[in-house]
């Protein structure tokens, strides 16, 4: 018997129990399941039913945990409830006989079943639901304790395995087999880490109907979410974009000037007015804004872009006006997520950098949008130059800085005018853009050392301006391949924020709180 426990220790036991009366519920199929599981690395199998145990024993010498299930009117106990079941399983070839060890009305006491199992020269496995049941089984001399019945003695069955029970049984010094709702490899690994000697996996391997239904349900849910239309809003310093978005497609859009003389209440009223024309066509909404967003509150970081006198409850106010669930996020963080799910950073760890009127960005690592404790992550424009200058980084390289430099050229104070002059051969305009690009290049180098992303995606009106990324690349050309960041243009352009925000509003960001 010690040999069997040594063989099972640290291994996977596959429960080859097809759906009753299903197309796989035949002894020859169960035997095939068992052989396939053992070929894949299982150290033993758990088999229900005398015919199935005999069929499996005929094709393998691997340890078999045998049991018989019965549905009875006068007892909820189903697993090996009778003494004759013990004798029959031993005769069929089971090495271990599992029985229901729960503290419930039963036809035969547990101690009598255990004594009968031992009399047959077999190991007993107590399928427990509580720590107390494990202690009782240990007192009867049971060698193997299983967490099999946890969650199955009440009205509702939980989704996750009972790891605390596994740990509690392990503290008793018994051989512990974790069983019950182990549907993924990481769950099995967690059970071993909590003290289990072996893990039983059943439905995830041998119940094709169940596994198929899990995938089908997930696909249906994803398809339903993808088919949902979201009201997505981007409130900027000069204009406000309101759109209906489905996946990466902007179905309809409306754009209005942002009244900088107004305030957040007036801005939201204008947005609600536009959304009113689309009422009934969306059931959730998302909004991006410049500045700091944390726990649904919005506040300015650079008042020169939009000045908020005090933190504003953006999420709550917009939800009240629209009457649907609302998510809110910083505009550059939302754009980073948009480029990650539908743009130039699909499936990659990225840093997104927007070079526009101001400078901002976002970081996606391990499929998660990093926002930080207070929502500060990605606000790269707020960095301070290393030379001790008190000016913020965006005040030395952004579109606002470029426009300010245009005055010295006798041009309109607009970054587009500087780009136009540079294209026309104005050397001073070219020098302004080169200085901005060189500073952004140094920022990219620092971001590469900070996050080591697969790529840095650059967007924004300046970042995607004529030749700007080429200027950034030239500023980095002296670096070797390890230190040189991979710079790529944003693919979604000015729609990155509203597309990313729509996805966030649907809850697709797997590290997302209810309030972003």
C-alpha positions in Angstrom: 0.0 0.0 0.0 2.9 2.4 0.7 4.1 1.7 -2.8 0.8 3.0 -4.2 1.0 6.2 -2.2 4.6 6.7 -3.3 3.5 6.3 -6.9 0.7 8.8 -6.6 2.7 11.4 -4.6 3.3 14.6 -6.6 1.2 13.5 -9.6 -2.0 14.0 -11.5 -4.9 11.6 -11.2 -7.4 11.8 -14.0 -11.0 11.0 -13.2 -12.3 9.2 -16.2 -16.0 9.6 -15.6 -18.0 10.5 -18.8 -21.3 12.3 -18.6 -23.8 9.6 -17.5 -25.7 8.2 -20.5 -23.7 10.4 -22.8 -22.0 9.2 -26.0 -18.7 8.5 -24.2 -20.3 6.5 -21.4 -19.1 3.0 -22.4 -16.5 0.8 -20.7 -14.2 0.7 -23.8 -14.3 4.5 -24.0 -13.5 4.9 -20.3 -10.5 2.5 -20.8 -9.4 4.6 -23.7 -9.6 7.7 -21.6 -7.5 6.1 -19.0 -4.8 5.0 -21.4 -4.7 8.5 -23.0 -4.4 10.1 -19.5 -1.6 7.8 -18.5 0.2 8.4 -21.8 0.0 12.2 -21.1 1.6 11.8 -17.7 -1.1 10.9 -15.2 0.1 8.7 -12.4 -3.3 7.1 -11.7 -7.0 7.2 -12.6 -10.3 7.5 -10.7 -13.0 5.3 -12.2 -16.7 5.0 -11.4 -18.7 1.8 -11.9 -17.8 -1.9 -11.8 -17.8 -2.4 -15.6 -15.5 0.6 -16.1 -13.1 -0.5 -13.3 -12.8 -4.0 -14.9 -12.2 -2.5 -18.3 -9.5 -0.2 -17.1 -7.8 -2.9 -15.0 -7.7 -5.1 -18.1 -5.5 -2.5 -19.9 -3.2 -1.0 -17.2 -1.4 -1.8 -14.0 -1.6 1.9 -12.9 -3.3 2.7 -9.6 -7.1 2.8 -9.8 -9.2 4.7 -7.4 -12.6 3.0 -7.7 -16.0 4.0 -6.6 -19.7 3.3 -7.2 -22.3 6.1 -7.5 -25.9 5.5 -6.4 -28.9 7.8 -6.3 -31.0 7.0 -3.2 -34.3 8.5 -2.1 -33.5 8.2 1.7 -29.9 9.5 1.7 -27.9 12.2 -0.1 -24.8 10.0 0.0 -23.9 8.8 -3.5 -20.3 7.5 -3.5 -19.8 3.8 -2.5 -22.6 3.8 0.1 -22.9 0.0 0.7 -20.6 -2.7 2.0 -21.3 -4.9 -1.1 -20.0 -2.0 -3.2 -16.7 -2.3 -1.4 -16.5 -6.0 -2.0 -17.4 -5.6 -5.7 -14.8 -2.8 -6.3 -12.1 -4.9 -4.7 -13.0 -7.8 -6.9 -13.1 -5.6 -10.0 -9.5 -4.5 -9.4 -9.6 -1.1 -7.6 -6.4 -0.4 -5.5 -8.0 2.5 -3.6 -11.7 2.6 -2.8 -13.3 6.1 -2.4 -16.3 6.6 -0.2 -18.5 9.6 0.8 -17.1 10.7 4.2 -19.6 13.6 4.7 -21.5 13.9 7.9 -25.0 13.2 6.5 -27.7 10.5 6.8 -26.3 7.3 5.3 -27.3 3.6 4.9 -23.9 2.4 6.4 -21.7 4.2 8.9 -18.4 5.4 7.7 -16.4 3.3 10.2 -18.1 0.2 8.8 -17.2 1.1 5.2 -13.6 1.8 6.2 -13.3 -1.5 8.0 -14.6 -3.3 5.0 -12.2 -1.6 2.7 -9.2 -2.5 4.9 -10.5 -6.1 5.2 -10.2 -6.3 1.4 -6.6 -5.2 1.6 -7.3 -1.9 -0.1 -6.6 1.7 0.7 -9.5 3.9 1.7 -10.0 7.4 0.4 -12.4 9.6 2.4 -14.2 12.1 0.1 -14.6 15.0 2.5 -16.4 18.4 2.5 -15.0 19.8 5.8 -12.0 19.7 8.0 -14.0 17.9 10.8 -14.9 15.1 8.4 -11.2 14.7 7.6 -10.3 14.5 11.3 -13.0 11.8 11.8 -11.6 9.8 8.8 -8.1 10.0 10.2 -9.4 8.6 13.5 -10.7 5.6 11.6 -7.3 5.0 10.1 -8.0 6.3 6.6 -4.8 6.8 4.6 -6.1 9.2 1.9 -8.2 12.4 2.5 -9.8 14.0 -0.5 -11.4 17.5 -0.8 -13.8 15.9 -3.2 -17.1 16.8 -1.6 -16.4 20.4 -0.7 -19.1 22.6 -2.2 -21.4 19.7 -3.1 -23.4 19.3 0.1 -25.3 22.6 -0.1 -27.6 24.3 -2.6 -25.0 26.3 -4.5 -21.9 24.9 -6.0 -18.9 27.3 -6.1 -16.8 27.9 -9.1 -13.3 27.6 -7.6 -11.6 24.7 -5.8 -11.5 24.7 -2.0 -7.8 25.4 -1.4 -8.2 26.2 2.3 -9.7 22.8 2.9 -6.7 21.2 1.1 -4.4 23.1 3.4 -6.4 22.1 6.5 -6.3 18.4 5.5 -2.6 18.5 4.8 -2.0 19.8 8.3 -3.4 16.5 9.6 -0.4 14.6 8.2 -2.5 12.4 5.9 -2.0 11.8 2.2 -4.1 14.5 0.6 -5.7 14.4 -2.8 -7.1 17.7 -4.0 -10.3 17.2 -6.0 -13.3 19.2 -7.1 -13.5 21.9 -9.8 -9.8 21.8 -10.8 -10.3 23.1 -14.3 -6.9 24.7 -15.1 -3.2 23.8 -14.6 -2.5 26.7 -12.4 -5.3 25.6 -10.0 -3.7 22.2 -9.7 -0.3 23.8 -9.1 -1.8 25.9 -6.3 -3.2 22.8 -4.7 0.3 21.2 -4.6 1.6 24.5 -3.1 -1.0 24.3 -0.4 0.0 20.8 0.7 -1.8 18.4 -1.6 0.1 15.2 -2.4 -1.8 14.7 -5.7 -4.6 16.3 -7.6 -7.6 14.8 -9.3 -8.8 16.5 -12.5 -12.0 15.2 -14.1 -14.4 17.2 -16.2 -11.6 19.4 -17.7 -10.1 16.3 -19.3 -12.7 13.6 -19.8 -16.0 15.3 -20.0 -16.0 16.6 -23.5 -19.5 18.0 -23.2 -18.5 20.1 -20.2 -15.3 21.5 -21.7 -17.1 22.3 -25.0 -19.8 24.1 -23.1 -17.2 26.2 -21.2 -15.6 27.3 -24.5 -18.9 27.9 -26.2 -20.2 30.0 -23.3 -17.1 32.1 -23.3 -17.3 32.7 -27.0 -20.9 33.6 -26.8 -20.2 36.1 -24.0 -17.3 37.6 -25.9 -19.4 37.9 -29.1 -22.2 39.5 -27.2 -19.8 42.0 -25.6 -18.2 42.7 -29.0 -21.6 43.3 -30.5 -22.4 46.0 -27.9 -22.3 49.6 -28.9 -20.7 52.0 -26.5 -21.1 55.8 -26.2 -17.4 56.9 -26.1 -16.4 60.5 -25.4 -13.1 62.3 -25.6 -13.1 65.7 -23.9 -10.1 67.7 -25.0 -8.8 71.1 -24.4 -10.0 72.4 -27.8 -12.7 70.0 -28.9 -15.0 67.3 -27.6 -15.6 64.1 -29.6 -18.8 62.0 -28.9 -19.1 58.8 -30.8 -20.8 55.4 -31.0 -18.2 52.7 -31.0 -18.4 49.0 -31.6 -15.1 47.1 -31.2 -12.6 49.1 -33.4 -15.3 50.7 -35.6 -16.6 54.2 -35.0 -20.2 54.0 -36.2 -21.1 57.6 -35.8 -19.5 60.7 -34.4 -20.2 64.3 -33.5 -17.6 66.9 -32.7 -18.1 70.2 -30.8 -15.7 72.9 -29.6 -14.9 72.7 -25.9 -16.0 75.9 -24.3 -12.9 76.7 -22.2 -14.8 79.5 -20.5 -17.2 76.9 -19.1 -16.7 74.2 -16.6 -17.3 70.4 -16.2 -21.0 70.7 -15.6 -21.5 72.7 -18.8 -19.3 70.3 -20.8 -21.2 67.3 -19.6 -24.5 68.9 -20.4 -23.3 69.5 -23.9 -22.3 65.8 -24.2 -25.6 64.6 -22.8 -27.4 66.7 -25.4 -25.6 64.9 -28.2 -26.0 61.5 -26.6 -29.8 62.2 -26.4 -30.1 61.8 -30.1 -28.6 58.3 -29.8 -30.6 57.1 -26.8 -31.5 53.5 -26.9 -28.5 52.6 -29.1 -26.0 52.2 -26.3 -26.2 50.6 -22.8 -22.8 51.8 -21.5 -20.5 54.7 -21.9 -16.9 55.7 -21.4 -15.2 59.0 -21.2 -11.6 60.1 -21.6 -10.3 63.4 -20.3 -6.9 65.1 -20.0 -5.5 65.2 -16.6 -5.6 62.9 -13.6 -8.4 60.3 -13.2 -8.7 58.1 -10.2 -11.6 56.3 -8.6 -14.0 58.2 -10.8 -12.7 61.6 -9.8 -11.1 64.1 -12.3 -8.6 66.8 -11.6 -6.2 68.9 -13.7 -2.5 68.2 -13.8 -1.7 71.1 -16.2 -4.2 73.9 -15.9 -2.9 75.3 -19.2 -4.8 72.5 -21.0 -8.1 72.5 -19.0 -8.4 74.2 -15.7 -10.5 72.5 -13.0 -10.6 74.4 -9.8 -11.2 71.3 -7.7 -11.5 67.5 -8.1 -14.7 66.7 -10.0 -16.9 63.5 -9.7 -16.8 62.8 -13.4 -18.0 59.3 -13.4 -21.0 59.8 -11.1 -22.2 63.0 -12.8 -22.0 61.5 -16.4 -23.7 58.3 -15.2 -26.5 60.4 -13.7 -27.0 62.4 -16.9 -26.9 59.4 -19.3 -28.6 56.8 -17.1 -26.2 54.0 -18.0 -23.0 52.6 -16.4 -20.0 54.8 -17.1 -16.2 54.2 -17.0 -13.7 57.1 -17.1 -10.0 57.2 -17.8 -7.2 59.5 -18.7 -7.2 60.1 -22.5 -3.6 58.9 -23.1 -4.1 55.8 -20.9 -7.3 55.0 -22.9 -5.4 55.5 -26.2 -2.7 53.2 -25.0 -5.3 50.5 -24.3 -6.9 51.1 -27.7 -3.5 50.6 -29.5 -2.9 47.5 -27.5 -6.3 45.8 -28.3 -6.8 47.1 -31.9 -3.8 49.1 -33.1 -0.1 49.0 -33.4 0.5 47.2 -30.1 -1.8 44.2 -30.4 -0.6 41.3 -28.1 2.5 43.3 -27.1 3.9 45.0 -24.0 3.9 48.7 -25.1 4.5 52.2 -23.9 2.2 54.6 -25.7 3.3 58.2 -26.0 1.1 61.0 -27.3 2.9 64.1 -28.5 0.2 66.7 -29.0 -0.8 70.0 -27.4 0.7 68.3 -24.3 2.5 65.1 -23.8 1.1 62.0 -22.1 1.0 58.3 -22.4 0.2 54.9 -21.0 1.8 51.6 -20.3 0.4 48.1 -21.0 2.4 45.3 -19.5 1.3 41.6 -19.3 -2.0 42.5 -20.9 -2.8 45.1 -18.2 -3.1 48.8 -18.3 -1.0 50.3 -15.6 -2.7 53.2 -13.8 -1.1 53.3 -10.5 -2.3 54.0 -7.0 -3.6 57.5 -7.9 -3.9 57.3 -11.7 -0.5 58.9 -12.3 1.0 56.2 -14.5 1.8 57.3 -18.0 1.8 61.1 -17.4 5.2 61.4 -19.0 4.7 65.1 -19.8 4.9 65.8 -16.1 8.4 64.5 -15.8 11.2 67.0 -14.8 14.3 67.4 -17.0 17.4 65.9 -15.4 19.3 69.3 -15.6 17.3 70.7 -12.7 15.1 72.9 -14.8 11.8 73.5 -13.0 9.9 73.3 -16.3 7.8 70.2 -17.0 9.0 68.0 -19.9 5.9 68.8 -22.0 6.7 72.5 -21.6 10.0 71.9 -23.5 8.9 69.6 -26.3 5.1 69.5 -26.8 2.9 71.1 -29.5 2.3 74.0 -27.1 6.1 74.6 -26.9 6.5 74.3 -30.7 3.7 76.9 -31.2 5.3 79.2 -28.8 8.6 79.0 -30.7 6.7 79.8 -33.9 6.4 83.4 -32.8 10.1 83.9 -33.2 9.7 82.9 -36.8 6.9 85.3 -37.5 4.5 82.4 -38.0 1.1 81.9 -36.5 1.4 80.4 -33.0 0.4 76.9 -34.2 2.5 73.8 -34.4 1.1 73.0 -37.9 2.6 76.3 -39.1 6.0 75.2 -38.0 5.6 71.8 -39.8 4.6 73.7 -42.9 7.5 76.0 -42.7 9.9 73.1 -42.2 8.5 71.3 -45.3 9.1 74.5 -47.2 12.8 74.5 -46.3 12.8 76.9 -43.3 15.9 75.9 -41.4 14.8 77.6 -38.2 11.5 75.7 -38.3 13.4 72.5 -38.9 15.6 73.2 -35.9 12.5 73.7 -33.6 11.1 70.3 -34.7 14.4 68.6 -34.4 14.9 69.9 -30.8 11.4 68.6 -29.9 12.1 65.3 -31.5 15.5 64.9 -29.8 13.9 65.5 -26.4 11.2 63.0 -27.1 13.9 60.6 -28.3 15.6 60.9 -24.9 12.3 60.3 -23.2 11.8 57.2 -25.3 15.3 56.0 -24.3 14.4 56.5 -20.6 11.1 54.7 -21.0 12.9 51.8 -22.7 15.2 51.4 -19.7 12.2 51.9 -17.3 9.8 49.4 -18.8 11.7 47.6 -21.6 8.5 47.3 -23.8 8.3 45.4 -27.1 7.7 48.8 -28.8 6.9 52.4 -28.1 3.8 53.5 -30.0 3.8 57.2 -30.7 0.6 59.1 -31.6 -0.8 62.6 -31.3 -1.0 65.5 -33.8 2.7 66.3 -33.4 3.9 62.8 -33.0 2.3 61.8 -36.3 3.2 65.1 -38.0 5.1 65.0 -41.3 8.6 63.5 -40.6 8.4 63.8 -36.9 9.0 60.1 -36.1 11.9 60.1 -38.6 13.4 62.9 -36.5 12.9 60.9 -33.3 14.5 57.9 -34.9 17.5 59.9 -36.0 18.1 61.1 -32.5 18.3 57.4 -31.4 20.4 56.1 -34.2 23.6 56.1 -32.2 22.3 53.5 -29.8 22.9 49.8 -30.1 20.0 47.3 -30.8 19.6 46.5 -27.1 19.3 50.1 -25.9 17.5 51.5 -28.9 13.7 51.5 -28.5 11.5 50.3 -31.3 9.4 53.3 -32.3 6.2 52.7 -34.3 3.4 55.1 -35.3 0.0 54.7 -33.7 -2.3 52.9 -36.0 -5.7 54.2 -34.8 -4.8 57.9 -35.1 -7.0 60.3 -33.2 -9.6 57.6 -32.6 -7.3 55.5 -30.3 -8.7 57.1 -27.2 -12.4 56.6 -28.0 -11.8 53.0 -29.2 -9.7 52.1 -26.2 -12.3 53.8 -23.9 -15.1 51.8 -25.4 -13.2 48.5 -24.7 -12.6 49.7 -21.1 -16.2 50.5 -20.7 -17.1 46.9 -21.6 -14.8 45.7 -18.8 -12.3 43.9 -21.1 -9.3 45.3 -19.2 -8.5 42.4 -16.9 -7.0 44.5 -14.1 -9.8 47.1 -14.2 -11.7 48.2 -11.2 -15.4 49.2 -11.5 -14.2 52.8 -11.5 -11.1 53.3 -13.5 
